[in-house]
Amino acid sequence: MTVLHVAGRPVGRYITRPDDLPAKSSPRPYLHPVTTLAGTTVTEFAPADHLHHLGVGVAVPDVEGHNFWGGRTFVRDQGPTELDNHGTQQHTAFQIDDPDGFVEELRWVAAGGELLRERRTVSATELTGSAWALDFTFSLTNTTDRVLTIGSPATNGRPGAAYGGFFWRARKEDTAPRVFTPGREGEAEVHGTRADWLALAGSDWTLVFSGATDETREDPWFVRAEEYPGVGSSLAHEERLPVEPGGTLVRRIVTVVADGVLDRAEAAALVRKAVNP
């Protein structure tokens, strides 16, 4: 375990080798709890509605048929199905492990051996007295001798379910959070669209997610608010994403974690400061 600090305050606990996971969770490192600077928790771990949601991390439901997301697998013409196809993200080492961030090496292993190696770079930076930024980059390299393809329930036949990649399971409250981007408002209008940033605002906290590279900005947003609060990227929105042997895909998401409920202007200003300090 390592703990992220901002301005001397702990804001995130990172579990590298989880041993407390529910069944069918696709074991993987995760951040939880993540808090605002005032101490409000803005993540959930193994909530009753989705036991395989594990705070903040990288989760992919389909890498050549192997489930690195957890739960059931969506099978075309069959629907969600219990399969014995769960992979594991294995922590191997920290290249850097400091109070404000780390660089980690991981192996993505499934039946038959290793599929991918990952370098994960995470840092925490103070923005204001009431907001900080989590900068999360992951690089996945195909270590096999064949093309690997990344899919999603959407590419397997379930419309609107193109989840897979960076994912943040947020705090669930009695009222669904507000969801907005620079030009859209509400889950139905935002889900599956591309935007420079996306905000999820609860009772006294706001998360603002931003793709920080050109490739990341090309990924549509996956967002849930009414059923449960969660935001992620869509690596495989309409088509499976191929990774050539030895090839690497890189994505970078910067998330503003703020106390209070931000408006559009405040969210945009903090994103600019977080992405271009």
N, C-alpha and C positions, 0 to 999 in steps of 0.2 A: 504494500500500500504506500502511496505517496500523497501528500497534501499540498494543494496549490494555495498560495497566499497572495493577497493584494494589500499593500500598505500595512503589512504586518498582521492582517486578519486572515484566518482560514476561510476560503470560499469554495473549495471543492476537494472531495476525497476521491482518489483514483485507485480502483481495485484492479490489480494486474492478474491475480490468480484466484478467481471467485470460487468459493466452496460452499456458498449458501444459495445456489440457484434452484428454482423449481425444475421439475422434469421438463424435457423438451424445450429447453431455453437456448440451445446453441451457445455453449459457454464462450464468453468473450470478456475482455477488460471493459470497464465502464467507469464513468464519473457519477457519483452520487454519495451524499447529497451535494448539490451545487446550490449556493446561496447568494443572495444580494449582499451588498456591503452592510446592510442593517441586520442581516441574519435570516431573512425570509428564504425558506427552501423553495426552489423553483424546478426541481426534478422529482420524479417518482421512480421507485424500484419495485418491480414485480407487482404492479397493482392488480387488484382482483379482476378488472375487466380485461387485462392482457398480461398474464404472468410473465411473458417473455420480453416485455418492455423493460429495459435496464438503463435508466437514467440517460446519459449522453454517451454516444459511441458511434461505431460504424457497424451496420448490420445490413446484410444482403440476403434476400430470401432464395436466390437461385444463382449459384455458380456451377454451371454444367450439371444442374439437377441437384446439387448439394445445398442444403438449407443452413445459411449462416445468420438467420434472423430469429429463428425459434418458432414454436407453435406448429400449426398445421401447414402443409404445402398446398398451394392452389394448383390443381391438376386440370388441364383443359378437358372440357366435356364431363368433368366429374365433380369439380368444386374443391373446397378445402378438405384435405385428406391427411390422416395421420400416417406418416412415413418414417421409416428408420433411415433418415438421410441427413441427420444433423452433423454439421461440421463444427470445428473448434478453432477459435483464434488463440494461439498460444504465445504468451509473452516469453521472449527469449532474453532480452537485455535492455537496460537503459544505456544509451550513449551519453546522455546528459540527464541529470535529475537534480534540479534546483528548486528552491521554494516558489519561484514564479513560472516554472514550466519544465518540460522534459522532452527528450527525443527517445523514442522507444522502437525496438525491433520486434516484429511478430511473425509467426508462421500461421497460415490458414491451412488447416489439415482436415481432410475428410477420409472416408473409406478409400483405401488405395494409396494414401500418402499426401504429400504436400502439393497444394495447387498454387498458392500465392505467398509471397513474402511482402510484408508491409513495413514501411517506416512511417511512424506517427509522430508529428511534432505539435506540441500543445503549449501555449503560453497564456498567462494571465496578466493584464495590464490595467492599471487604474486610469480612468477617463476623467471623472469628476469625484466630488465627495460622496456621490450617490450612484455612481455607475462604473462598471468595469467591463473589460472585453475578454472573451475567451477566443483565442485564435487557434483553430484546429485544422491541421493539414494532414491528409493521409495519401500515401503513395503505394499503389498495389502493383507488384511485378509478377508476371506469369513465369513461374519456375519450371513449367512442364515443357515438353517438346511438341506441344500441339496448341492450336488456338483454343482459348477458353472464352466462353460467352457468358455475360451476366444478364440475367433476366429478372422479371418481376411478375407478380400476379397479373398485371395488365398485359404483358407480352404473352402470358399463358392463357389469356382469354377473360380476365376479370376487369371490366372497364373501371377507370377511376382509381385503380389500386397500383400505381406505378412506384410504390415505395421501394427503397433500397439505396443505401449509401450512408451519409451522415444522418443521424436521427437523434432528436431531443424529445424525450417524453417529459412533458411539463406537468406542473402542479395542477391537480384537479380540484376545483372548488364547486360550490353549489350552483354558481352561474357560469355558463360557458364564457371563455375569454373572447375579447374583441380581436378580430383578425383584420389587418389592413396592410396595404402596400402603398407606394407613392400615388397610385392612381385607381386602386380598387378597394372595396370594402366588403367584408363578410366571407365566410368559408366557401360558399358556392362560387363567388366571383374570383377568389384568389387561387383556389386549389387547381393545380395543373397548369398554372400560368408561369411565365418568366417575369421576374422583376428584380431591380437592383437590390431591394431589401424587402423583408416581410416582418411585420411586427405581430406579436401575440401579447395582449395586455390583460392581466388579471385584475384582482381587486386592489392590490397595492404594489404591483410589480409589472415590469414590461421586459420582454425578450425581443431583440431585433436581430434578425438573421440576415447575413449578406454574403453572397458569393464573391470571393475576393480575387478570382482569376477569370480570364475570358472563358475558359472551358467550364468552370463552375457556374458561371452566369448563364450558360446554355442549358443547364439542367433545370427543368421545371420544378416548382415547389410542390411538395406533398404536404398537405395541411389537414388536420382534424381539429375541430373545436367543440362541436355539439356532442358527439359520442364520447370523445376523450380529447384532451389537449396534447397535440404533438405536431412537430414540424421536422421535415427532412428534405433531402434532395432526392431526385429521381434519376439514377444512373441509366435506367432502361425504361424510358417513358412509353415509346411506341414500338421500338424494335430492340432486340437483344444487342448488347454492347460487346463487340469482340475485343479481346486482348491477345495480341500476337505472342508467340513464344519469345521470352526475354523482354517483351514490351511492358511499359509502365503507364498506368493512368494515375493522374494526380488531381486532387480536389482540395480546395481551401475554403472553409466557412468561418467567418468571424461573427461572433454573437455578442451583442451588447446585453449586459445583465444589469437592469436598472431598478432602483426603488421608485415607487410611484407609478402613475399612469401617464405615459408619454403621449403627446399629440404628434402629428406628422412632422411638423417642423423640428421638434425636439428629437424625434427618432432619426430623421435624416442627418441632423447635425452631429449626433453621437456616432452614427455609422461612418460619416466622413472622417471623424477624428480617430475611430478605431481602425479603419482600413488604411488610412494614410496619415499615420501619426507624425 
